[in-house]
């Protein structure tokens, strides 16, 4: 039996199909991936993301330590600002991609569930002489995401704060029924919305309140299956697919989160020495409805294998077969014709710009 979030019993009693995910018992689907996906795009999806790691850093050298282990700038974060960053190995490969938040009296790092224990060990090893402490708050808290066009309206009726005024990639204290929580506005679906970090004992209370208020706005509980198709449409990398210890952030198109010119960090020198013609991430759009699944070969015009699919699906929103894959830089230009070997057939496709889907801004 894996770890359980505080919402485990609700998932079990509400039709959630539970699977092992990174050592946690998590729902993969409630009704159908398509229904949950479309609800998030058209109204709102409610996600239990309590499996993600939440690490608290405090102390005089906390900022200096985080700048040492993260690729992006931490020292320039304004209070309540959130920033995307990566953790690299000494060899320049990616240990994880994370979100770092500057809170009034500490910094919070949200990490992938599959990498939490690895990062705890890594940070413990590297913290050394830094005057900083790290606390793993994952099991003492819960994390819930409300995403979609109706998310602001729904969340604003539940959480006792002016959420509409929050900027993108910010976080601040909030309150629900007299209890404090941390509200952030980031997202992993391509939609607007919020994440709430709360004490475990009020997690289900908040979850039920969001569902109750959201019932008139089309909210739907959404699980890992829909979360994956949503992030794929939004062109967002997933650790274990587009990122791992053999892949560096520059291959994935994440150079904007790597501040090599303005700071030092673990892996910086190795990153600069990596093969300049290593494969890079591209978006592919295929003809027809066949699904380009992870691991399928990508072929050039002569039928030679030039790469592999890392994520793929028939997209519920766009009604097209799409994929992300790694190919040589010479084949990464938008409009390049490639194909994917799907069950013995070479399905024609084209390199397209990422993301595949972008929401319309108000």
N, C-alpha and C positions, 0 to 999 in steps of 0.2 A: 504494500500500500504506500503510495507516494504522499508527499505533503499535500495539505488541503488549505484552500483559502477560507476565510470566514463565511463565504457564500456557498460553500460546498453543499450543505444540506438543501439550500434553496434550489441549486442546480439539479440535485438528485430528485427532488420532489416535483420539479417543474418540467420534466421531459428532456433535460440536458443529457446528451450522450457523452459520458465521461471517458477520457482516454489519458494515458500517461503522457505528459508533455514536460520534458526537462526535469523529471523527478516530481512533478505535481500532478494531481488528479484535476484535470481541467475539461470543461465542456468543449467538444468539437463542433456540435450543432444542436439546436433546439428543434426547429421545424424543418427548414431547409436552408442551405447556404445561399441560394438565390434569394429567398424571401428576406433573410436577415441582411444580406448585402443591399438589396433594393430599398429596404426600410431605412438603412443608414444613409443612402444616397438621397432619398426623397423626403425623409422625415428625421428619424433619429434611431441610432442603435446604442444599446447599453451593454458595455463590455466589463467583465471582471478581469482586471489585469493585475490582480494581487500576487500573481506568481513572479512578477518582475522584482528584481532586487532593489532595495532602498538603503543606501549607505550614507551615514551622516559623518561629516568631517568637521572637527573643531580644533582650536589651538592656534597659537601664534603663527605657526608655519603651515597652516592648512592650505592656504592659497598657493604658497610656494611649492608645497608637495604636489598639489593637483596640477599645477603648471608643469611639473616635472614628469608626470605620468600621462597627461592628456595632450593631444595634438593641438587643441584650440586654446585660445587665451582665456584664462580664468581671472587673472589680475585686473582685467578691464571690465569685468561684469558689474553692471549696476545692481543695486539692491532690488530683489524681486525679478531679476532677469534670468532667463533660461537659455542655455547654449548647447548645441550639439557638438560632440567631440568623439575622438576615438582613442582607444588604448592600444599601443603597439608593443610588440615584443622587441627584444634587442635586435632581432633580425629584420625588423620593419614590417612583419606580418601583423594582422589585426587580431588582437585578443578580444575586443568587444567594441561596439559603438554604444554611446551612453548620452544621457542628458545630465548636465550639471546646472544646478540652481543656486544662486546666492540668496540665502535667507538672512534675516537680520543678525542672527548670532551663530550661524553655521553654514556649511555648504552641503547640499544634498546631491547624491549621484544616483540616478536610476539606471540600472543595468539589466541586461537580458537574463532571464531565469537560468538559461543553460550555462551561463558564464559566472554566476554569482560566486560560487565556491572557488572557482579558479581565480577570480579577481580578488577575493578576500585574501587568498594565499599570496597572490602577486603583490598586492598593496602592503600586506604585512611584511613581506620580504624587503620591499623598497622604501618603507617609511623610515627605517633606520634612525638616523640622528635628527630627523625633522621633529620639531616640537609640535606634534599634531596627533590627534587620536581619531580612530575610526570605529564607528558603532554600526552594526548590522541591525536595522530596524524592520527588516522584512517580515518577520514573524509576529511582531508586535503591532503591525498596522495592516490596513487593507488599501487597495487602490482600485478605483472604479473610473471608467471613461464613458462619457456621454458625447456622442459624435453625430453630426448631421445638421441639415439646415434648420431644424427646430430645436437644436441643442441649447442655444442661448435662451430661448423663451422658456424651455422646460427647466433648465438648471436655475434660472433666475427666480422661478417661483418656488424653488425648494431651498436653495442656499440663500442665507440672509445677507446678501452683499450685492453690490452693483457689478455684476459680472460682465455686462455688455461693454463697460468702459475699459475692460482689461485689454491690453495689447497682445498681439501674437508673440509667443515664446516669452511669456511672463508668468510669474507665479506669486501668489500672495496669500496671507492668512484669510480664512473665512469662517463661517459658523453655520451649524445646522442643529436646530432644536437645542440650542444652548451649548453645544459641543464644538470645540475648535477643529478645524481641518485646514489642509493646505490645498489651494485650488491652483491649477496650472492650465494654460491654454496652448497646447502644442498639437498632439494628434498624430495618428499613424494610419489614417484612412483616406487622406485627401480632402476631408471635410473639416469644417470648423467644429469646435467643441472644447470640452474641459475634461481634466482629470482631477479626481479628488483622492487625497490621502487622508485616511481617517483611522481612529482607533478601532481595533477589531470588534469591540462590543457594539459599536453603532453602525457597522458596515451594512448589515442586512436592513436595518431601519432606513438608512439613506437609500439603498438600492430599491426598496419597496416604495419609498416616497417618490423617487424619480419615475418609476413605472406608473404609479398612480396618477401623478400630474401629467405624465407624458401620454397617458392612454387616449386622451382627446386630441393628441397631436401626431399620432401614428408611431409612437415609439415601439421598439421590439427588442427583447434581449437578443444579443448577437454573440456568437462564439468564435473560436479560433478559425474555423473554416472560412467564415465571412471576413474575418480580420485579414486573412491571407489574400483573398481575392481583391479586397479593397486596397491593400497596400501595394499589390502588384499593379493594379490599374494606375495608382498614384506614382509608380516608378520608384518605390522606396525599397532599399536593400534590406534583406533579412539575414541575420547572422546564421551561419550554417549553410547558406545558399549563395548569396552574393558576397559574403564576407566570411573569412576564416583566417587561420594563422598562416596560410600560404598566400593569401591575397592581401595586397596593401590598398590603402584608401585611394591612391591616385589612379589605380586601375578601375575603380568603381565610379570615378567622376566626383570624388569628394575632396578635391584639392582645396576647396573653399573652407574646409574645416581643419586644414593642416597649415599651421602658421610657422613654417620653417624659417622664414626671413626675420621674424620678430621674437623668436624664443627658442630655447633648447628643450628637448623632451626625449624620453627614451625611444630609441628607434629612428631618430632623425638622421643620423649619419648613414645607417644601413639603408634607409629609404632613398637617400640621394645616390646610392651606389647600385640600386636595382636595375635590371635589364630595361633599357628605355623602350624596347619593342615587345614588352610582355603583353599578353592579352588584355583587352579592356572590355568593360561592360557595354552592351548595346541593347536597345529595344528592338524586337522583331514583331512584325505583323504578318500573319500567314493567310493565305487564301483558304477559303472553306472553313469547316467547323472542327477539323481534327485538332486534338489537344496536344501541344508540344510540352510534354512532361519533363520534369527534372532529369538530367542525365542523357536525354536524347541528343544525338549527334547533329551538329550544324555543318552543312556542306556548302562548298563554293560552287561556281558555275560548272566546274569539271567533275563535280561529285566527290571531291576530296574532303575528308573530315577536317574542319578548321576550328572547331570549337564545340562546346556543349551547352545545352540549356541548363540554367540554374533555377528558374521558376517559370511556370507557364500555365495557362488556363484559357478556356473560352469565357471571355469576359461578360458578366451579367449586364453591365451598363452599356458597353459599346457593342455588344453582340458580335465580337470578333475573337479570333484566336490570337493571343499575344504571348510573348515570352521575353525574358531577359536572358542573355547569354554572354559568354566571353569569347571574343574572336580577336585575331591579330589586328593591330591598329590600321593596317592598310585596307582592311575590309569593314572598318567601323563608320565610314562616311554615310550620312543620311542618304537614302535612296539606293544603296548597294543591294543588289539581288543576291540572296542566299536562300537556302532551303533547310528544312529540318526533316530528318529521317524519323517518320512516325509509322511504326509497325510495318517496316519494309517499303514504305512509300516516301519519296522525296517530295515533301509538300513545299511549294514555292512560297517565298516570303521576301520581305523588304526591311532593311534597317530603317527605323523611324526614330523620331526624337522622343526622349523621355521628359516628362511623364506621358503615359498614354492618355490619362484623364486629368483635367483640371476643373475644379468647380468654378462656377461663375461668381465673381466677387460682387457684392452688393454695391 
